[in-house]
Amino acid sequence: MPSQRKLSRRIAVIGGGISGLAAAHRLVELDPDCEVSLLERRGRVGGALWTIHEDGFQIEQGVDNFITTIPWGLNLCRRLGLEDDLVQTNPKYRQTFVVRGGRLYKLPDGFLMMAPTRMWPLVTTPILSPLGKLRCALEYFIPPSKETADESMAAFVRRRLGREAYERLVEPLLSAVYAADLEKLSVDATLSRFREMEREHGSLVRAMRKQMVAGRKGKGKAESGPRFSMFVTLRRGLSSLVDAIVERLGEGTVRSETVVERICPAGNGWQVWTSPSDYLAPGDSPGVVNASSPSGSTPGESPGAKYDGAKCELFDAVVLATPSYVAGSLLEPLDAELGRRLATIEHSSTAVLTFGFDESQIGHPLDGMGIVVPTAEKSPILACSLSSRKYVHRAPEGKTLLRVFVGGSRYPEAAEMPEEELCPRVFDELATLLGIEGQPIYSRVARWPRTMPQYHVGHKDLVAAIESGVEKLPGLELCGNAYHGVGIPDCIHGGEQAAERVLDARS
Ligand SMILES: Cc1cc2nc3c(=O)[nH]c(=O)nc-3n(C[C@H](O)[C@H](O)[C@H](O)COP(=O)(O)OP(=O)(O)OC[C@H]3O[C@@H](n4cnc5c(N)ncnc54)[C@H](O)[C@@H]3O)c2cc1C
């Protein structure tokens, strides 16, 4: 009589960024018997979640923190037993600065992404001219658009709030988040709630005010305010989230330095060809160059062209959690149109420069969380996070840690500029803005080539077409930051959903 024992499922998760990690974790969480292989090209998993500790500083080389207004990041931390390690932003310094004419100005209080919740701070801000303020106030009376087609962020904001508010307030804020060209960035795929506000309430200002009133009434009834600040990080750094997942996955699950060269359906499963990675930089630090070390090259990723001699393994299902252009190269031989669609999602490159100082070196009081810089300033800096103001544990007493973002669609050359050119240029600019004296006591550059997918106008339709192509490939699921959100909670959600679909289809 044949054995009744259910055979364990073998599932390959390709790509060990947070999307792939979340997918692998969900698979073993829901089905402890399933045999998961997490295949990652680099020498480490986690992607842009990468903390280092040096000279007493805690340095986040990529991701700084994650948002708590959507639940998936917090939920995963809770399930991993990390809730007590969550750290809130410092309530003393929740202010953002905007640069105008080479000087720092406080962003008007209550200005949320692209809409004011309070009028008085907007009336009194020196960032806008009297005409710019008037145009902003007219938003209340501008009828909603009857168009239903997607629209660029720039067009939407100029239509609602006027050119000045767009250029001086919204463009710098959103460029810092999406590293994108706002003339191409889709409203529907990034901040669709603002279009919904326009449709439902006729005006963003009106919608925000209604939400504030409803919030105040709700707060009166609630026992306490929100448990977490809008953003949180982890006390031991965001790498501790990666470490906690890897620990839960168990030994042998993570196979780093393994590049997937080719995938192909075979019977009821999938063949996966792997070879040892060609993508290892000295010190297990691909893409990162220490300020004191020679520059390392950081090629964009694509599966290797050759798979002769690669190892072939059979899996019951595959979760593809690589960047979309890698997914495109892997799927193109199976469905040329699907491969082409995946390849059309552009990615921008960024670099993060981290500087440490003695507090006495800095003339500015640094009474905020960050600085954003409009394109009109023609600065190499996209944004600067006052890292140890935002989260005090990141610098020893008497020291300050600043993280500067460069590159993106606005200034792509900066992301690749040799360090000896980039560091002095950025530092000089920062020194002028913040009144810094002397040289930094610590510096480091982290490079992130082709890591920020660009959600251009029409992105939602493109993703729907990609997903219907993937549906025709049973046993394959797709997730990653290129599809339904670039933030960490969105990536976690995407990975977990992909894992659930795999298990549903196989049960
Ligand atoms: C500098 C920077 C700062 C950011 N800050 C924040 C922030 O503060 N908050 C926030 O919420 N989000 C932030 N983001 C966005 C967020 O970090 C990313 O969207 C997210 O980490 C993407 O995760 P992912 O797993 O989808 O992709 P990735 O991390 O890119 O993972 C894909 C993985 O696939 C691997 N891979 C590629 N090809 C192959 C192959 N052939 N075989 C095997 N493996 C392969 C890659 O090596 C990589 O590890 C930031 C991003 C950057 C770059």
The ligand as an ORCA input file, in Angstrom:
! r2SCAN-3c Opt
* xyz 0 1
  C      18.754     54.008     -0.693
  C      17.361     53.509     -0.455
  C      16.646     53.954      0.648
  C      15.363     53.487      0.879
  N      14.706     53.904      2.006
  C      13.507     53.381      2.306
  C      12.887     53.691      3.549
  O      13.429     54.418      4.387
  N      11.669     53.132      3.806
  C      11.056     52.277      2.929
  O       9.954     51.797      3.227
  N      11.632     51.948      1.739
  C      12.841     52.475      1.416
  N      13.447     52.144      0.234
  C      12.748     51.246     -0.715
  C      12.940     49.781     -0.320
  O      14.161     49.619      0.288
  C      12.902     48.838     -1.525
  O      11.768     49.095     -2.323
  C      12.888     47.379     -1.058
  O      13.975     47.127     -0.198
  C      12.909     46.446     -2.260
  O      12.948     45.106     -1.832
  P      12.779     43.919     -2.877
  O      12.977     42.659     -2.150
  O      11.505     44.082     -3.632
  O      13.944     44.153     -3.939
  P      15.513     43.989     -3.749
  O      15.936     44.394     -2.403
  O      16.115     44.655     -4.940
  O      15.733     42.413     -3.850
  C      15.874     41.704     -5.040
  C      16.981     40.686     -4.837
  O      17.074     39.846     -5.983
  C      18.435     39.483     -6.121
  N      18.659     38.973     -7.472
  C      18.690     39.674     -8.637
  N      18.917     38.852     -9.669
  C      19.021     37.609     -9.173
  C      19.234     36.338     -9.767
  N      19.367     36.178    -11.087
  N      19.314     35.260     -8.943
  C      19.172     35.392     -7.602
  N      18.950     36.581     -7.003
  C      18.866     37.674     -7.772
  C      19.156     40.781     -5.824
  O      20.519     40.553     -5.523
  C      18.349     41.331     -4.667
  O      18.881     40.972     -3.411
  C      14.749     52.587     -0.031
  C      15.464     52.136     -1.146
  C      16.759     52.572     -1.357
  C      17.538     52.045     -2.542
*
